Amino acid sequence: MGIEVRNLCFRYGTRQALQDVSFRLVDGKLNALLGPNGAGKSTLYALLTQLFNLQQGEILLNGVPISRQSRKLKQQLGVVFQQSTLDLDLSVLQNLEYHGALHGLSSRDVRHQASALLERLELGDRLHDSIRSLNGGHRRRVEIARALLHRPSILLLDEATVGLDTAARQSINRHVRDLCRDQALTVLWATHLIEEIDSDDPVLVLHQGRLHADALAHEICHMQQTRTLAAAFEQITGLKESTQCA
Ligand SMILES: Nc1ncnc2c1ncn2[C@@H]1O[C@H](COP(=O)(O)OP(=O)(O)OP(=O)(O)O)[C@@H](O)[C@H]1O
């Protein structure tokens, strides 16, 4: 059942950030949310996480409006925002423990989950290192581990790989795909980088607040009669991918 968005509209004063956006995430998959800067991705995340109140439209979790089940939403969602919120002076484990306490997890459970997740994300030997001593890619992985600590079924990542080099980006992308495959995790992966998307991924193309495509990447290419998603994206938005990368 998962997450469904129906006819979402949102405006900042007179600026329309989202206009009649509807979609349903494909369960157990990395759902790519592809959009250039200013497309409305962060606004959508703020609404999905109830950071902002809805103005128009609905967001449903397992068929029920999220406004009626805030607690359940908090349990079911793991979130990695664009801006890091790790405490640089605390250790990896301390950062995770803090998050675990907010979710009412026992410290024993946090330690158990933290070691399993960090092992999986190839950071098992960094538990007691300070965040400050980690590189950008490793910090991102800690954030992913933290977001998964309370065992959510849906993981939202807002430009999780921004500012990282290609190797670190690929590694994080691969780890998240492994989690989808092995744990049936549903992921919404916001990006403006087409190279992060595989041809079998469900893709949402958001541009200027409107949803322009909602299909598998290869289906979008087929519909646009292009050989690559980059060419389809250019056709849909009128933008070259390279001209709108941050
Ligand atoms: N606080 C705000 N006040 C006014 N307009 C805003 C505000 N935040 C965002 N906007 C506008 O809303 C639109 C959508 O912005 P949003 O940040 O959601 O896009 P985005 O796809 O996340 O972009 P980016 O990749 O640059 O973060 C843009 O036109 C932006 O300028």
PDBQT file of the ligand as one rigid body, heavy atoms in Angstrom, charges set to zero:
ROOT
HETATM    1  N1  LIG A 301      10.648  29.551   1.569  1.00  0.00    +0.000 N 
HETATM    2  C1  LIG A 301      10.350  29.838   0.316  1.00  0.00    +0.000 A 
HETATM    3  N2  LIG A 301       9.764  30.994  -0.019  1.00  0.00    +0.000 NA
HETATM    4  C2  LIG A 301       9.434  31.287  -1.305  1.00  0.00    +0.000 A 
HETATM    5  N3  LIG A 301       9.633  30.455  -2.343  1.00  0.00    +0.000 NA
HETATM    6  C3  LIG A 301      10.227  29.274  -2.057  1.00  0.00    +0.000 A 
HETATM    7  C4  LIG A 301      10.615  28.899  -0.727  1.00  0.00    +0.000 A 
HETATM    8  N4  LIG A 301      11.166  27.672  -0.780  1.00  0.00    +0.000 NA
HETATM    9  C5  LIG A 301      11.128  27.288  -2.072  1.00  0.00    +0.000 A 
HETATM   10  N5  LIG A 301      10.568  28.245  -2.830  1.00  0.00    +0.000 N 
HETATM   11  C6  LIG A 301      10.327  28.193  -4.274  1.00  0.00    +0.000 C 
HETATM   12  O1  LIG A 301       9.492  27.062  -4.526  1.00  0.00    +0.000 OA
HETATM   13  C7  LIG A 301       9.920  26.373  -5.691  1.00  0.00    +0.000 C 
HETATM   14  C8  LIG A 301      10.277  24.934  -5.351  1.00  0.00    +0.000 C 
HETATM   15  O2  LIG A 301      11.411  24.941  -4.494  1.00  0.00    +0.000 OA
HETATM   16  P1  LIG A 301      12.046  23.605  -3.875  1.00  0.00    +0.000 P 
HETATM   17  O3  LIG A 301      13.135  24.029  -2.945  1.00  0.00    +0.000 OA
HETATM   18  O4  LIG A 301      10.960  22.747  -3.337  1.00  0.00    +0.000 OA
HETATM   19  O5  LIG A 301      12.667  22.934  -5.180  1.00  0.00    +0.000 OA
HETATM   20  P2  LIG A 301      13.782  21.811  -5.293  1.00  0.00    +0.000 P 
HETATM   21  O6  LIG A 301      13.392  20.949  -6.434  1.00  0.00    +0.000 OA
HETATM   22  O7  LIG A 301      13.989  21.159  -3.972  1.00  0.00    +0.000 OA
HETATM   23  O8  LIG A 301      15.076  22.630  -5.690  1.00  0.00    +0.000 OA
HETATM   24  P3  LIG A 301      16.602  22.395  -5.232  1.00  0.00    +0.000 P 
HETATM   25  O9  LIG A 301      17.067  21.191  -5.974  1.00  0.00    +0.000 OA
HETATM   26  O10 LIG A 301      17.266  23.657  -5.684  1.00  0.00    +0.000 OA
HETATM   27  O11 LIG A 301      16.606  22.235  -3.752  1.00  0.00    +0.000 OA
HETATM   28  C9  LIG A 301      11.084  27.168  -6.254  1.00  0.00    +0.000 C 
HETATM   29  O12 LIG A 301      10.569  28.043  -7.230  1.00  0.00    +0.000 OA
HETATM   30  C10 LIG A 301      11.603  27.936  -5.060  1.00  0.00    +0.000 C 
HETATM   31  O13 LIG A 301      12.195  29.146  -5.453  1.00  0.00    +0.000 OA
ENDROOT
TORSDOF 0
